[in-house]
Amino acid sequence: MDSREIFEKSDFDGGLKRPLVLLMLVSFVMVSSGCVAPDARMDLREVNDEELAELTTEDFSYLQQMNPGIRSAFLNGSSKSTADIPYDVREHDEPVEFNGSHYRIKQRKVGETEELSVRYIGERVDSNRETEVNFSEKDEEILDQIRYQARRSEYEAPERIFGGDYTPEEFRKSNIVDFDEVYVREENTTFLLEKEEVRNVTTEVYNYSSQRVANSTGEWAEKLREEYMITLDPSNHSREFLRNATEGYYGEETPEFINTVEILRDEKAYRETEKSGRWIVNYRNNTYWVEASWDSLETE
């Protein structure tokens, strides 16, 4: 696994999308062996336009899996739904790539509604069995969730929750809710769905609107550089430390680490919290994506 896999879209602000598997593994091994986990982490990774855009853009397929009706917000400019959207899209205006362009999505609460929440525990099973069901339009949202998981080759969790919130009319039209156990086959994968619960819920209704912010990946990357690009002067840093950072630095908060973080924190970050940050950096006339986290470094 290279450094780009280590620090790809990590959980610096509550919106975990792609967990830092290697860091978790390293921490687990160190703790298990009686060692103390490193206090400082930094990754300095050279990126092109496509990679920079991917690190700062939400995946549409994930957005649609959370909010199946969101497509109309892109096609028609707005949509109305009870479904939520990803944290970074909602809280940080992170754009979504759709048909080659980049859009920001705005969420506005417009009311509440009484619905029935249906939840199934879905498990991948080694079977070709399939329950014959004439799924309603609303039931298709559950199928979309299953299709999304079936396409993810890295999905290894034995169980996952599938379901949706139905209006009383949608519930009456549903065919899947009559089954306590359903076999669904998608993408050559069979899921066994076992009904977990049906309960009444009060659900918030949102209006979603979209605004195009870039017509292409290259245009979005250039906008990011214009707003966030900072320059690292090699003379202000240990050459050995920066070389280690390009391979993924995990260790103590050394003077070299502290000096680099303090220089970064004096500039505008793409994202920053008290103990972590992400920056877009010009280093030796190339674009780098920098992610760092620390434990005891004093913050203002």
Phi and psi restraints in degrees (value plus and minus 20) as a CYANA .aco file:
   2 ASP   PHI    -112.1   -72.1
   2 ASP   PSI     157.5   197.5
   3 SER   PHI     -84.2   -44.2
   3 SER   PSI     -47.7    -7.7
   4 ARG   PHI     -86.0   -46.0
   4 ARG   PSI     -50.8   -10.8
   5 GLU   PHI     -95.3   -55.3
   5 GLU   PSI     -46.2    -6.2
   6 ILE   PHI     -89.7   -49.7
   6 ILE   PSI     -64.7   -24.7
   7 PHE   PHI    -134.3   -94.3
   7 PHE   PSI      21.1    61.1
   8 GLU   PHI    -113.8   -73.8
   8 GLU   PSI      91.2   131.2
   9 LYS   PHI      32.4    72.4
   9 LYS   PSI      41.1    81.1
  10 SER   PHI    -102.9   -62.9
  10 SER   PSI     156.1   196.1
  11 ASP   PHI    -113.9   -73.9
  11 ASP   PSI      57.1    97.1
  12 PHE   PHI    -111.8   -71.8
  12 PHE   PSI     -36.8     3.2
  13 ASP   PHI    -160.9  -120.9
  13 ASP   PSI       8.1    48.1
  14 GLY   PHI      72.7   112.7
  14 GLY   PSI     -25.9    14.1
  15 GLY   PHI    -129.8   -89.8
  15 GLY   PSI      48.6    88.6
  16 LEU   PHI     -87.1   -47.1
  16 LEU   PSI     105.9   145.9
  17 LYS   PHI    -140.5  -100.5
  17 LYS   PSI     -68.0   -28.0
  18 ARG   PHI    -148.9  -108.9
  18 ARG   PSI      80.5   120.5
  19 PRO   PHI     -80.7   -40.7
  19 PRO   PSI     127.1   167.1
  20 LEU   PHI    -100.6   -60.6
  20 LEU   PSI      64.2   104.2
  21 VAL   PHI     -80.9   -40.9
  21 VAL   PSI     -64.8   -24.8
  22 LEU   PHI     -85.8   -45.8
  22 LEU   PSI     -60.9   -20.9
  23 LEU   PHI     -82.5   -42.5
  23 LEU   PSI     -60.2   -20.2
  24 MET   PHI     -83.4   -43.4
  24 MET   PSI     -60.6   -20.6
  25 LEU   PHI     -86.6   -46.6
  25 LEU   PSI     -63.9   -23.9
  26 VAL   PHI     -81.4   -41.4
  26 VAL   PSI     -65.2   -25.2
  27 SER   PHI     -81.9   -41.9
  27 SER   PSI     -61.2   -21.2
  28 PHE   PHI     -82.8   -42.8
  28 PHE   PSI     -64.8   -24.8
  29 VAL   PHI     -84.3   -44.3
  29 VAL   PSI     -62.9   -22.9
  30 MET   PHI     -86.4   -46.4
  30 MET   PSI     -63.0   -23.0
  31 VAL   PHI     -86.3   -46.3
  31 VAL   PSI     -61.2   -21.2
  32 SER   PHI     -83.6   -43.6
  32 SER   PSI     -51.0   -11.0
  33 SER   PHI    -110.1   -70.1
  33 SER   PSI     -16.9    23.1
  34 GLY   PHI      71.4   111.4
  34 GLY   PSI     -16.9    23.1
  35 CYS   PHI    -109.0   -69.0
  35 CYS   PSI     135.8   175.8
  36 VAL   PHI    -107.4   -67.4
  36 VAL   PSI     114.2   154.2
  37 ALA   PHI     -83.3   -43.3
  37 ALA   PSI     129.3   169.3
  38 PRO   PHI     -82.5   -42.5
  38 PRO   PSI     125.2   165.2
  39 ASP   PHI    -104.5   -64.5
  39 ASP   PSI     -43.5    -3.5
  40 ALA   PHI    -147.1  -107.1
  40 ALA   PSI     120.4   160.4
  41 ARG   PHI    -159.0  -119.0
  41 ARG   PSI     119.0   159.0
  42 MET   PHI    -171.0  -131.0
  42 MET   PSI     118.7   158.7
  43 ASP   PHI    -150.5  -110.5
  43 ASP   PSI     106.0   146.0
  44 LEU   PHI    -136.0   -96.0
  44 LEU   PSI      86.9   126.9
  45 ARG   PHI    -145.1  -105.1
  45 ARG   PSI     103.8   143.8
  46 GLU   PHI     -90.9   -50.9
  46 GLU   PSI     116.0   156.0
  47 VAL   PHI    -154.3  -114.3
  47 VAL   PSI     129.7   169.7
  48 ASN   PHI    -117.8   -77.8
  48 ASN   PSI    -195.0  -155.0
  49 ASP   PHI     -79.9   -39.9
  49 ASP   PSI     -64.7   -24.7
  50 GLU   PHI     -83.9   -43.9
  50 GLU   PSI     -62.6   -22.6
  51 GLU   PHI     -88.5   -48.5
  51 GLU   PSI     -59.4   -19.4
  52 LEU   PHI     -83.9   -43.9
  52 LEU   PSI     -61.9   -21.9
  53 ALA   PHI     -84.7   -44.7
  53 ALA   PSI     -60.5   -20.5
  54 GLU   PHI     -83.2   -43.2
  54 GLU   PSI     -56.8   -16.8
  55 LEU   PHI     -92.0   -52.0
  55 LEU   PSI     -37.0     3.0
  56 THR   PHI    -141.4  -101.4
  56 THR   PSI      -6.1    33.9
  57 THR   PHI    -151.6  -111.6
  57 THR   PSI     120.3   160.3
  58 GLU   PHI    -101.7   -61.7
  58 GLU   PSI     123.8   163.8
  59 ASP   PHI     -94.5   -54.5
  59 ASP   PSI     106.9   146.9
  60 PHE   PHI     -82.9   -42.9
  60 PHE   PSI     -57.8   -17.8
  61 SER   PHI     -82.1   -42.1
  61 SER   PSI     -56.1   -16.1
  62 TYR   PHI     -89.4   -49.4
  62 TYR   PSI     -61.3   -21.3
  63 LEU   PHI     -80.8   -40.8
  63 LEU   PSI     -64.8   -24.8
  64 GLN   PHI     -89.6   -49.6
  64 GLN   PSI     -50.6   -10.6
  65 GLN   PHI     -85.5   -45.5
  65 GLN   PSI     -57.3   -17.3
  66 MET   PHI     -94.1   -54.1
  66 MET   PSI     -55.9   -15.9
  67 ASN   PHI    -157.4  -117.4
  67 ASN   PSI      63.6   103.6
  68 PRO   PHI     -77.5   -37.5
  68 PRO   PSI     -46.5    -6.5
  69 GLY   PHI    -108.5   -68.5
  69 GLY   PSI     -15.8    24.2
  70 ILE   PHI     -89.5   -49.5
  70 ILE   PSI     -40.4    -0.4
  71 ARG   PHI     -76.1   -36.1
  71 ARG   PSI     -56.4   -16.4
  72 SER   PHI     -85.8   -45.8
  72 SER   PSI     -42.6    -2.6
  73 ALA   PHI     -86.2   -46.2
  73 ALA   PSI     -49.7    -9.7
  74 PHE   PHI    -104.2   -64.2
  74 PHE   PSI     -59.9   -19.9
  75 LEU   PHI     -97.8   -57.8
  75 LEU   PSI     -57.4   -17.4
  76 ASN   PHI    -133.6   -93.6
  76 ASN   PSI     -24.9    15.1
  77 GLY   PHI      75.1   115.1
  77 GLY   PSI     -39.0     1.0
  78 SER   PHI    -178.8  -138.8
  78 SER   PSI     140.5   180.5
  79 SER   PHI    -174.8  -134.8
  79 SER   PSI     141.6   181.6
  80 LYS   PHI    -143.8  -103.8
  80 LYS   PSI     110.2   150.2
  81 SER   PHI    -179.0  -139.0
  81 SER   PSI     138.1   178.1
  82 THR   PHI    -114.2   -74.2
  82 THR   PSI     -26.1    13.9
  83 ALA   PHI    -101.5   -61.5
  83 ALA   PSI     134.2   174.2
  84 ASP   PHI    -110.4   -70.4
  84 ASP   PSI     159.0   199.0
  85 ILE   PHI    -150.1  -110.1
  85 ILE   PSI     143.1   183.1
  86 PRO   PHI     -77.4   -37.4
  86 PRO   PSI     132.2   172.2
  87 TYR   PHI     -75.4   -35.4
  87 TYR   PSI     -70.6   -30.6
  88 ASP   PHI     -85.3   -45.3
  88 ASP   PSI     -51.3   -11.3
  89 VAL   PHI     -90.6   -50.6
  89 VAL   PSI     -60.6   -20.6
  90 ARG   PHI     -96.7   -56.7
  90 ARG   PSI     -64.8   -24.8
  91 GLU   PHI    -115.5   -75.5
  91 GLU   PSI     -47.2    -7.2
  92 HIS   PHI    -140.3  -100.3
  92 HIS   PSI      -9.7    30.3
  93 ASP   PHI      37.0    77.0
  93 ASP   PSI      10.9    50.9
  94 GLU   PHI     -87.6   -47.6
  94 GLU   PSI     109.5   149.5
  95 PRO   PHI     -95.0   -55.0
  95 PRO   PSI     147.9   187.9
  96 VAL   PHI    -141.1  -101.1
  96 VAL   PSI     112.5   152.5
  97 GLU   PHI    -105.0   -65.0
  97 GLU   PSI     107.0   147.0
  98 PHE   PHI    -162.1  -122.1
  98 PHE   PSI      98.3   138.3
  99 ASN   PHI      32.8    72.8
  99 ASN   PSI      19.8    59.8
 100 GLY   PHI      69.6   109.6
 100 GLY   PSI     -35.5     4.5
 101 SER   PHI    -125.6   -85.6
 101 SER   PSI     145.3   185.3
 102 HIS   PHI    -137.2   -97.2
 102 HIS   PSI     111.5   151.5
 103 TYR   PHI    -146.8  -106.8
 103 TYR   PSI     127.7   167.7
 104 ARG   PHI    -120.8   -80.8
 104 ARG   PSI     122.2   162.2
 105 ILE   PHI    -132.3   -92.3
 105 ILE   PSI     109.4   149.4
 106 LYS   PHI    -126.5   -86.5
 106 LYS   PSI     116.3   156.3
 107 GLN   PHI    -132.9   -92.9
 107 GLN   PSI     109.5   149.5
 108 ARG   PHI    -156.3  -116.3
 108 ARG   PSI     105.2   145.2
 109 LYS   PHI     -91.7   -51.7
 109 LYS   PSI     111.4   151.4
 110 VAL   PHI    -141.8  -101.8
 110 VAL   PSI     -22.4    17.6
 111 GLY   PHI     142.8   182.8
 111 GLY   PSI    -187.6  -147.6
 112 GLU   PHI    -156.3  -116.3
 112 GLU   PSI     137.8   177.8
 113 THR   PHI    -166.7  -126.7
 113 THR   PSI     132.3   172.3
 114 GLU   PHI    -111.2   -71.2
 114 GLU   PSI     107.0   147.0
 115 GLU   PHI    -157.2  -117.2
 115 GLU   PSI     152.6   192.6
 116 LEU   PHI    -131.8   -91.8
 116 LEU   PSI     102.1   142.1
 117 SER   PHI    -111.6   -71.6
 117 SER   PSI     103.6   143.6
 118 VAL   PHI    -134.8   -94.8
 118 VAL   PSI     106.4   146.4
 119 ARG   PHI    -149.3  -109.3
 119 ARG   PSI     114.0   154.0
 120 TYR   PHI    -140.9  -100.9
 120 TYR   PSI     124.6   164.6
 121 ILE   PHI    -110.9   -70.9
 121 ILE   PSI      98.2   138.2
 122 GLY   PHI    -124.6   -84.6
 122 GLY   PSI     113.8   153.8
 123 GLU   PHI    -153.1  -113.1
 123 GLU   PSI     112.8   152.8
 124 ARG   PHI     -88.6   -48.6
 124 ARG   PSI     113.0   153.0
 125 VAL   PHI    -151.8  -111.8
 125 VAL   PSI     132.7   172.7
 126 ASP   PHI    -107.4   -67.4
 126 ASP   PSI      65.1   105.1
 127 SER   PHI    -179.5  -139.5
 127 SER   PSI     131.8   171.8
 128 ASN   PHI    -121.7   -81.7
 128 ASN   PSI     -13.3    26.7
 129 ARG   PHI     -87.9   -47.9
 129 ARG   PSI     124.4   164.4
 130 GLU   PHI    -166.7  -126.7
 130 GLU   PSI     108.4   148.4
 131 THR   PHI     -99.2   -59.2
 131 THR   PSI     111.4   151.4
 132 GLU   PHI     -99.3   -59.3
 132 GLU   PSI      89.9   129.9
 133 VAL   PHI    -157.2  -117.2
 133 VAL   PSI     113.9   153.9
 134 ASN   PHI    -110.9   -70.9
 134 ASN   PSI      69.7   109.7
 135 PHE   PHI     -87.3   -47.3
 135 PHE   PSI     118.5   158.5
 136 SER   PHI     -97.8   -57.8
 136 SER   PSI     152.2   192.2
 137 GLU   PHI     -79.3   -39.3
 137 GLU   PSI     -60.2   -20.2
 138 LYS   PHI     -89.0   -49.0
 138 LYS   PSI     -58.2   -18.2
 139 ASP   PHI     -79.3   -39.3
 139 ASP   PSI     -49.4    -9.4
 140 GLU   PHI     -81.2   -41.2
 140 GLU   PSI     -45.4    -5.4
 141 GLU   PHI     -83.6   -43.6
 141 GLU   PSI     -57.4   -17.4
 142 ILE   PHI     -87.1   -47.1
 142 ILE   PSI     -60.0   -20.0
 143 LEU   PHI     -83.0   -43.0
 143 LEU   PSI     -57.6   -17.6
 144 ASP   PHI     -81.4   -41.4
 144 ASP   PSI     -58.7   -18.7
 145 GLN   PHI     -83.8   -43.8
 145 GLN   PSI     -60.4   -20.4
 146 ILE   PHI     -87.5   -47.5
 146 ILE   PSI     -64.0   -24.0
 147 ARG   PHI     -80.5   -40.5
 147 ARG   PSI     -60.0   -20.0
 148 TYR   PHI     -80.8   -40.8
 148 TYR   PSI     -64.9   -24.9
 149 GLN   PHI     -90.1   -50.1
 149 GLN   PSI     -56.5   -16.5
 150 ALA   PHI     -83.9   -43.9
 150 ALA   PSI     -50.9   -10.9
 151 ARG   PHI     -99.4   -59.4
 151 ARG   PSI     -34.4     5.6
 152 ARG   PHI    -107.7   -67.7
 152 ARG   PSI      82.4   122.4
 153 SER   PHI     -86.8   -46.8
 153 SER   PSI     -44.1    -4.1
 154 GLU   PHI    -103.8   -63.8
 154 GLU   PSI     -25.3    14.7
 155 TYR   PHI     -91.6   -51.6
 155 TYR   PSI      95.7   135.7
 156 GLU   PHI    -144.0  -104.0
 156 GLU   PSI     -26.7    13.3
 157 ALA   PHI     -82.0   -42.0
 157 ALA   PSI     115.2   155.2
 158 PRO   PHI     -87.0   -47.0
 158 PRO   PSI     -47.3    -7.3
 159 GLU   PHI    -157.3  -117.3
 159 GLU   PSI     135.2   175.2
 160 ARG   PHI    -173.4  -133.4
 160 ARG   PSI     129.5   169.5
 161 ILE   PHI    -109.9   -69.9
 161 ILE   PSI     109.4   149.4
 162 PHE   PHI    -139.9   -99.9
 162 PHE   PSI     133.1   173.1
 163 GLY   PHI     140.9   180.9
 163 GLY   PSI    -189.1  -149.1
 164 GLY   PHI    -190.4  -150.4
 164 GLY   PSI     150.7   190.7
 165 ASP   PHI    -124.7   -84.7
 165 ASP   PSI     103.7   143.7
 166 TYR   PHI    -127.6   -87.6
 166 TYR   PSI     117.6   157.6
 167 THR   PHI     -91.2   -51.2
 167 THR   PSI     141.2   181.2
 168 PRO   PHI     -73.4   -33.4
 168 PRO   PSI     -58.8   -18.8
 169 GLU   PHI     -88.5   -48.5
 169 GLU   PSI     -62.5   -22.5
 170 GLU   PHI     -83.5   -43.5
 170 GLU   PSI     -56.5   -16.5
 171 PHE   PHI     -85.5   -45.5
 171 PHE   PSI     -59.9   -19.9
 172 ARG   PHI     -85.8   -45.8
 172 ARG   PSI     -54.1   -14.1
 173 LYS   PHI    -102.0   -62.0
 173 LYS   PSI     -35.8     4.2
 174 SER   PHI     -88.0   -48.0
 174 SER   PSI     124.0   164.0
 175 ASN   PHI    -127.8   -87.8
 175 ASN   PSI     -44.9    -4.9
 176 ILE   PHI     -93.2   -53.2
 176 ILE   PSI     -49.9    -9.9
 177 VAL   PHI     -88.7   -48.7
 177 VAL   PSI     -32.8     7.2
 178 ASP   PHI     -98.0   -58.0
 178 ASP   PSI     -33.0     7.0
 179 PHE   PHI    -121.9   -81.9
 179 PHE   PSI     115.0   155.0
 180 ASP   PHI    -104.3   -64.3
 180 ASP   PSI     -38.5     1.5
 181 GLU   PHI    -166.0  -126.0
 181 GLU   PSI     105.5   145.5
 182 VAL   PHI    -154.5  -114.5
 182 VAL   PSI     112.9   152.9
 183 TYR   PHI    -119.6   -79.6
 183 TYR   PSI     102.9   142.9
 184 VAL   PHI    -142.5  -102.5
 184 VAL   PSI     110.3   150.3
 185 ARG   PHI    -135.8   -95.8
 185 ARG   PSI     100.8   140.8
 186 GLU   PHI    -161.4  -121.4
 186 GLU   PSI     121.2   161.2
 187 GLU   PHI      32.3    72.3
 187 GLU   PSI      21.8    61.8
 188 ASN   PHI      40.6    80.6
 188 ASN   PSI       2.8    42.8
 189 THR   PHI    -147.2  -107.2
 189 THR   PSI     115.8   155.8
 190 THR   PHI    -125.2   -85.2
 190 THR   PSI     110.3   150.3
 191 PHE   PHI    -133.4   -93.4
 191 PHE   PSI     114.1   154.1
 192 LEU   PHI    -119.0   -79.0
 192 LEU   PSI      97.2   137.2
 193 LEU   PHI    -122.4   -82.4
 193 LEU   PSI     103.9   143.9
 194 GLU   PHI    -137.0   -97.0
 194 GLU   PSI     104.2   144.2
 195 LYS   PHI     -82.1   -42.1
 195 LYS   PSI     108.7   148.7
 196 GLU   PHI    -119.0   -79.0
 196 GLU   PSI     -64.7   -24.7
 197 GLU   PHI    -183.4  -143.4
 197 GLU   PSI     134.7   174.7
 198 VAL   PHI    -153.0  -113.0
 198 VAL   PSI     102.0   142.0
 199 ARG   PHI    -165.5  -125.5
 199 ARG   PSI     136.5   176.5
 200 ASN   PHI     -98.2   -58.2
 200 ASN   PSI     116.9   156.9
 201 VAL   PHI    -158.9  -118.9
 201 VAL   PSI     130.9   170.9
 202 THR   PHI    -119.7   -79.7
 202 THR   PSI      99.0   139.0
 203 THR   PHI    -134.7   -94.7
 203 THR   PSI     117.2   157.2
 204 GLU   PHI     -96.5   -56.5
 204 GLU   PSI     121.7   161.7
 205 VAL   PHI    -126.9   -86.9
 205 VAL   PSI     111.8   151.8
 206 TYR   PHI    -139.8   -99.8
 206 TYR   PSI     130.0   170.0
 207 ASN   PHI    -125.7   -85.7
 207 ASN   PSI     111.9   151.9
 208 TYR   PHI    -133.6   -93.6
 208 TYR   PSI     114.3   154.3
 209 SER   PHI    -148.4  -108.4
 209 SER   PSI     130.6   170.6
 210 SER   PHI    -137.9   -97.9
 210 SER   PSI     129.1   169.1
 211 GLN   PHI    -156.6  -116.6
 211 GLN   PSI     103.3   143.3
 212 ARG   PHI     -92.9   -52.9
 212 ARG   PSI     109.8   149.8
 213 VAL   PHI    -133.9   -93.9
 213 VAL   PSI     -35.3     4.7
 214 ALA   PHI    -177.9  -137.9
 214 ALA   PSI     121.3   161.3
 215 ASN   PHI    -107.6   -67.6
 215 ASN   PSI     -29.7    10.3
 216 SER   PHI    -177.2  -137.2
 216 SER   PSI     147.8   187.8
 217 THR   PHI     -83.3   -43.3
 217 THR   PSI     -62.5   -22.5
 218 GLY   PHI     -81.7   -41.7
 218 GLY   PSI     -60.6   -20.6
 219 GLU   PHI     -85.6   -45.6
 219 GLU   PSI     -60.3   -20.3
 220 TRP   PHI     -85.4   -45.4
 220 TRP   PSI     -62.8   -22.8
 221 ALA   PHI     -82.2   -42.2
 221 ALA   PSI     -59.9   -19.9
 222 GLU   PHI     -86.3   -46.3
 222 GLU   PSI     -58.0   -18.0
 223 LYS   PHI     -83.9   -43.9
 223 LYS   PSI     -58.8   -18.8
 224 LEU   PHI     -83.4   -43.4
 224 LEU   PSI     -61.9   -21.9
 225 ARG   PHI     -83.7   -43.7
 225 ARG   PSI     -62.1   -22.1
 226 GLU   PHI     -82.3   -42.3
 226 GLU   PSI     -56.6   -16.6
 227 GLU   PHI    -109.4   -69.4
 227 GLU   PSI     -54.3   -14.3
 228 TYR   PHI    -139.3   -99.3
 228 TYR   PSI     -31.0     9.0
 229 MET   PHI     -85.2   -45.2
 229 MET   PSI     108.3   148.3
 230 ILE   PHI    -143.3  -103.3
 230 ILE   PSI     139.1   179.1
 231 THR   PHI    -130.1   -90.1
 231 THR   PSI     110.2   150.2
 232 LEU   PHI    -116.2   -76.2
 232 LEU   PSI      99.8   139.8
 233 ASP   PHI    -104.8   -64.8
 233 ASP   PSI      94.6   134.6
 234 PRO   PHI     -75.2   -35.2
 234 PRO   PSI     -47.2    -7.2
 235 SER   PHI     -89.9   -49.9
 235 SER   PSI     -36.5     3.5
 236 ASN   PHI    -112.4   -72.4
 236 ASN   PSI     -15.9    24.1
 237 HIS   PHI    -155.4  -115.4
 237 HIS   PSI     134.4   174.4
 238 SER   PHI     -89.8   -49.8
 238 SER   PSI     103.5   143.5
 239 ARG   PHI     -80.5   -40.5
 239 ARG   PSI     -57.9   -17.9
 240 GLU   PHI     -87.2   -47.2
 240 GLU   PSI     -60.0   -20.0
 241 PHE   PHI     -85.2   -45.2
 241 PHE   PSI     -63.9   -23.9
 242 LEU   PHI     -84.9   -44.9
 242 LEU   PSI     -55.5   -15.5
 243 ARG   PHI     -83.8   -43.8
 243 ARG   PSI     -62.0   -22.0
 244 ASN   PHI     -84.4   -44.4
 244 ASN   PSI     -56.3   -16.3
 245 ALA   PHI     -86.1   -46.1
 245 ALA   PSI     -52.1   -12.1
 246 THR   PHI     -89.3   -49.3
 246 THR   PSI     -36.3     3.7
 247 GLU   PHI    -122.8   -82.8
 247 GLU   PSI     -23.5    16.5
 248 GLY   PHI      77.5   117.5
 248 GLY   PSI      81.4   121.4
 249 TYR   PHI    -113.8   -73.8
 249 TYR   PSI     108.5   148.5
 250 TYR   PHI    -155.3  -115.3
 250 TYR   PSI      96.2   136.2
 251 GLY   PHI    -199.5  -159.5
 251 GLY   PSI    -167.0  -127.0
 252 GLU   PHI    -106.3   -66.3
 252 GLU   PSI     143.8   183.8
 253 GLU   PHI    -101.2   -61.2
 253 GLU   PSI      57.6    97.6
 254 THR   PHI     -92.6   -52.6
 254 THR   PSI     144.2   184.2
 255 PRO   PHI     -75.4   -35.4
 255 PRO   PSI     -57.4   -17.4
 256 GLU   PHI     -85.1   -45.1
 256 GLU   PSI     -61.7   -21.7
 257 PHE   PHI     -84.3   -44.3
 257 PHE   PSI     -68.5   -28.5
 258 ILE   PHI     -81.2   -41.2
 258 ILE   PSI     -62.9   -22.9
 259 ASN   PHI     -80.3   -40.3
 259 ASN   PSI     -64.5   -24.5
 260 THR   PHI     -85.5   -45.5
 260 THR   PSI     -64.7   -24.7
 261 VAL   PHI     -83.2   -43.2
 261 VAL   PSI     -61.0   -21.0
 262 GLU   PHI     -84.7   -44.7
 262 GLU   PSI     -57.9   -17.9
 263 ILE   PHI     -84.7   -44.7
 263 ILE   PSI     -63.6   -23.6
 264 LEU   PHI     -83.1   -43.1
 264 LEU   PSI     -63.2   -23.2
 265 ARG   PHI     -92.1   -52.1
 265 ARG   PSI     -33.8     6.2
 266 ASP   PHI     -98.5   -58.5
 266 ASP   PSI     -30.1     9.9
 267 GLU   PHI    -130.2   -90.2
 267 GLU   PSI     154.0   194.0
 268 LYS   PHI     -95.7   -55.7
 268 LYS   PSI     103.9   143.9
 269 ALA   PHI    -113.3   -73.3
 269 ALA   PSI     134.2   174.2
 270 TYR   PHI     -90.4   -50.4
 270 TYR   PSI     -63.0   -23.0
 271 ARG   PHI    -165.0  -125.0
 271 ARG   PSI     121.4   161.4
 272 GLU   PHI    -171.8  -131.8
 272 GLU   PSI     119.3   159.3
 273 THR   PHI    -145.8  -105.8
 273 THR   PSI    -194.1  -154.1
 274 GLU   PHI     -84.3   -44.3
 274 GLU   PSI     -48.6    -8.6
 275 LYS   PHI    -146.3  -106.3
 275 LYS   PSI      -2.2    37.8
 276 SER   PHI    -182.8  -142.8
 276 SER   PSI     144.7   184.7
 277 GLY   PHI    -187.8  -147.8
 277 GLY   PSI     141.5   181.5
 278 ARG   PHI    -152.4  -112.4
 278 ARG   PSI     115.7   155.7
 279 TRP   PHI    -155.7  -115.7
 279 TRP   PSI     134.2   174.2
 280 ILE   PHI    -128.0   -88.0
 280 ILE   PSI     102.4   142.4
 281 VAL   PHI    -146.1  -106.1
 281 VAL   PSI     118.7   158.7
 282 ASN   PHI    -114.2   -74.2
 282 ASN   PSI      92.5   132.5
 283 TYR   PHI    -150.3  -110.3
 283 TYR   PSI      96.4   136.4
 284 ARG   PHI      36.2    76.2
 284 ARG   PSI      21.5    61.5
 285 ASN   PHI      45.7    85.7
 285 ASN   PSI       1.6    41.6
 286 ASN   PHI    -145.3  -105.3
 286 ASN   PSI     135.1   175.1
 287 THR   PHI    -108.2   -68.2
 287 THR   PSI     109.0   149.0
 288 TYR   PHI    -145.1  -105.1
 288 TYR   PSI     126.6   166.6
 289 TRP   PHI    -124.5   -84.5
 289 TRP   PSI     102.8   142.8
 290 VAL   PHI    -135.0   -95.0
 290 VAL   PSI     109.8   149.8
 291 GLU   PHI    -145.7  -105.7
 291 GLU   PSI     115.2   155.2
 292 ALA   PHI    -163.4  -123.4
 292 ALA   PSI     129.8   169.8
 293 SER   PHI    -163.8  -123.8
 293 SER   PSI     133.6   173.6
 294 TRP   PHI    -167.4  -127.4
 294 TRP   PSI     147.9   187.9
 295 ASP   PHI    -131.4   -91.4
 295 ASP   PSI     -76.7   -36.7
 296 SER   PHI    -131.2   -91.2
 296 SER   PSI     -17.7    22.3
 297 LEU   PHI     -78.6   -38.6
 297 LEU   PSI     107.3   147.3
 298 GLU   PHI     -87.6   -47.6
 298 GLU   PSI     116.1   156.1
 299 THR   PHI    -140.9  -100.9
 299 THR   PSI     132.5   172.5
